[in-house]
Amino acid sequence: MEIQPIIVAVFAAYFAALIGIAIVGAARMREMADYVLAGRRMSSFTSALSASSSTTSGWTMLVFPALAFSEGTVHLWTLVAIVLGAWFNWTYVAKRLRRYTIAAESLTLPDFFEKRFADRTGTLRTVSAALTLLFIMFYVNSGLIGGTKLLGTIFGLEHTIGVLIALAAVTSYTFISGFMAVSRTDVFQSMVMLTCFIILPLTLIFTSTSPFSGEGQPAGFLNPFTGAGNEVVTAVFVLSTAGWGLGAFGSQRVLQRFMAIESEGRITQSRNFAITWIILIFSFGFLLGIVARPALMEMGLLGGESLFDPERVYFVVSQAFFIPVFTGLLLTGVVAAIMSTADSQLLLGSAIATDDVPLIRRLARRWEHVHVLWVSGRVWLGRTLLLTIGGIAGVLAIAWPDSIASLVAYAWGGMGASFGPVTILALYWRRFNFPGALASIVAGATTVSVFQFTSGGPWGMFDMAIASAPGYIVAFPTAVVVTLLTSPPSRAITEQFDHVRANAQPA
């Protein structure tokens, strides 16, 4: 694609807006609680759109439409699973998690686990932190590769240069801003993403002769109960699809938004905002994948090298149907999706590394009351670790590039199966104890990793896109059995559980 000055100008204006929001937000950041959870003063609207947009990524803008484009309406069930997972998470996890983390004075999920189970060994916190950082690396890696694809499409940049530019872009305003400003940039970016996803499919529908004719589409494409090869959906497909919803319960960047909202009474309103946005963004993404094939066939573009990689469908449609200024605006939607996830992951990673990795945690405590330029030394340590984590992810993206789909599937599925079951049980089961929690986390992470790094899991028995469901199937009973076979929690732990449950705020 020839470089268009107007597209460069649009991108420059977009990043200038992000930096501006970050600088304004940084003015209110002083301590680690501000850097990690914005002092727990996020509004309903900000928490809702920030939580929702941070769950989207290059996967939402590039892979989800590509799945619908390649395999058809069967991925309507992926949309349903994502919406249901988000709704149940907001409804049954958000209030209790916010209330419990306030009672336990916790800023991160590993910190909460340690205090919830009174683990004086530090094992639970350390294992949780290590796994979180592992999955964050994969997530940031996917974002950098998504950014590289975008930069390669627009400017013809080769892979390494694209990764470095994408990394510099996302670390710049995240370094400046902290949690509140990142959340506010997420709100801005969520509106950009939604606007782009509305414009693209509607344009194709109104400019195509017969967008829903099924022309050029494989058998079964328009039947939500069959795959693109006209095979009826299987139980394995249902489990795989359910995994996209199950991942929400362990997604720590979403759980952070629950912790940070200013009032428990605002959570229902936040949920309504969030679910509305999620339904809209995924519905229009799904629609884009369905109508792109007939539209591109009419233009004689289907089957060219530009569509060899289905993950480039969004790019091709943006270039083929719009003048450069609108192409630039539409491509910022991909940037918004990548940035809104990558910034949240980097910030989460720096918070986890600062607060939950033993040696670094001791150093952070020493620097907490040392202020440099009105900001705590602990925050500066977090910023340094943010750059470190970003740098490692950049090296991995350069050395071992992979598809966005597989990277996100492992990160989302791994985080979900590792921390979803233990979070739910910690909030709802009074008898749940430390050995059960540790066993659940290890079982969930191991199961997803086995499925990810073998073909179809053990003995190739199940070939699925995401392995959250097998992780849950193993982690939940493991947690229950180990808990019942070991000593019950102490009286102090159960009293805190009872106190938190008894002090619910009205909705």
GIBEL-V65183 format. One record per backbone hydrogen bond with DSSP energy under -0.5 kcal/mol. CO is the residue of the C=O (numbers start at 1). NH is the residue of the N-H. Records with the same first field share a line. If there is no record, write none. Layout:
CO: NH + NH
This chain:
3: 5
4: 7 + 8
5: 9
6: 10
7: 11
8: 12
9: 13
10: 14
11: 15
12: 16
13: 17
14: 18
15: 19
16: 20
17: 21
18: 22
19: 23
20: 24
21: 25
22: 26
23: 27
24: 27
25: 28
26: 29
28: 30
30: 376
31: 34 + 35
32: 36
33: 37 + 39
34: 38 + 180
35: 179
37: 40
38: 41
42: 262
43: 47
44: 48
45: 49
46: 50
47: 51
48: 52
49: 53
50: 54
51: 55
52: 55 + 56
57: 60 + 61
58: 62 + 63
59: 63 + 64
60: 65
62: 66
63: 67
64: 68
65: 69
66: 70
67: 71 + 72
68: 72
72: 75
73: 76
74: 77
75: 79
76: 80
77: 81
78: 82
79: 83
80: 84
81: 85
82: 86
83: 87
84: 88
85: 89
86: 90
87: 91
88: 92
89: 93 + 94
93: 97
94: 98
95: 99
96: 100
97: 101
98: 102
99: 103
100: 104
101: 106
102: 105
108: 112
109: 113
110: 114
111: 115
112: 116
113: 117
114: 119
118: 120
122: 126
123: 127
124: 128
125: 129
126: 130
127: 131
128: 132
129: 133
130: 134
131: 135
132: 136
133: 137
134: 138
135: 139
136: 140
137: 141
138: 142
139: 143
140: 144
141: 145
142: 146
143: 147
144: 148
145: 149
146: 150
147: 151
148: 152
149: 153
150: 154
151: 155 + 156 + 157
152: 156
158: 162
159: 163
160: 164
161: 165
162: 166
163: 167
164: 168
165: 169
166: 170
167: 171
168: 172
169: 173
170: 174
171: 175
172: 176
173: 177
174: 178
177: 181
178: 182
179: 183
180: 184
181: 185
182: 186
183: 187
184: 188
185: 189
186: 190
187: 191
188: 192
189: 193
190: 194
191: 195
192: 196
193: 197
194: 198
195: 199
196: 200
197: 201
198: 202
199: 203
200: 204
201: 205
202: 206
203: 207
204: 208
210: 213
214: 217
218: 221
219: 230
220: 223
221: 73
222: 224
223: 226
225: 233
227: 230
231: 227
234: 238
235: 239
236: 240
237: 241
238: 242
239: 243
240: 244
241: 244 + 245
242: 245 + 246
243: 247
245: 248
246: 249
247: 250 + 251
248: 251
250: 252
251: 254 + 255
252: 256
253: 257
254: 258
255: 259
256: 260
257: 261
260: 42
263: 266
264: 267
266: 270
267: 271
268: 272
269: 273
270: 274
271: 275
272: 276
273: 277
274: 278
275: 279
276: 280
277: 281
278: 282
279: 283
280: 284
281: 285
282: 286
283: 287
284: 288
285: 289
286: 290
287: 291
288: 292
289: 293
291: 295
292: 296
293: 297
294: 298
295: 299
296: 301 + 302
297: 300
301: 304
304: 307
305: 308
308: 310
309: 312
310: 313
312: 316
313: 317
314: 318
315: 319
316: 320
317: 321
318: 322
323: 326 + 327
324: 328
325: 329
326: 330
327: 331
328: 332
329: 333
330: 333 + 334
331: 334 + 335
332: 336
333: 337
334: 338
335: 339
336: 340
337: 341
338: 342
339: 343
340: 344
341: 345
342: 346
343: 347
344: 348
345: 349
346: 350
347: 351
348: 352
349: 353
350: 354
351: 355
352: 356 + 357
353: 357
356: 358
357: 361
358: 362
359: 363
360: 364
361: 365
362: 366
363: 367
364: 368
365: 368
367: 370 + 377 + 378
369: 371
370: 377
372: 375
375: 372
376: 379 + 380
377: 381
378: 382
379: 383
380: 384
381: 385
382: 386
383: 387
384: 388
385: 389
386: 390
387: 391
388: 392
389: 393
390: 394
391: 395
392: 396
393: 397
394: 398
395: 399
396: 400
403: 407
404: 408
405: 409
406: 410
407: 411
408: 412
409: 413
410: 414
411: 415
412: 416
413: 417
414: 418
415: 419
416: 420
419: 423
420: 424
421: 425
422: 426
423: 427
424: 428
425: 429
428: 430
429: 432
433: 437
434: 438
435: 439
436: 440
437: 441
438: 442
439: 443
440: 444
441: 445
442: 446
443: 447
444: 448
445: 449
446: 450
447: 451
448: 452
449: 453
450: 454
451: 457
454: 456 + 457
456: 462
457: 460
458: 461
462: 464
467: 471
468: 472
469: 473
470: 474
471: 475
472: 476
473: 477
474: 478
475: 479
476: 480
477: 481
478: 482
479: 483
480: 484
481: 485
482: 486
483: 486
490: 494
491: 495
492: 496
493: 497
494: 498
495: 499
496: 500
497: 501
498: 502
499: 503
500: 503
501: 504
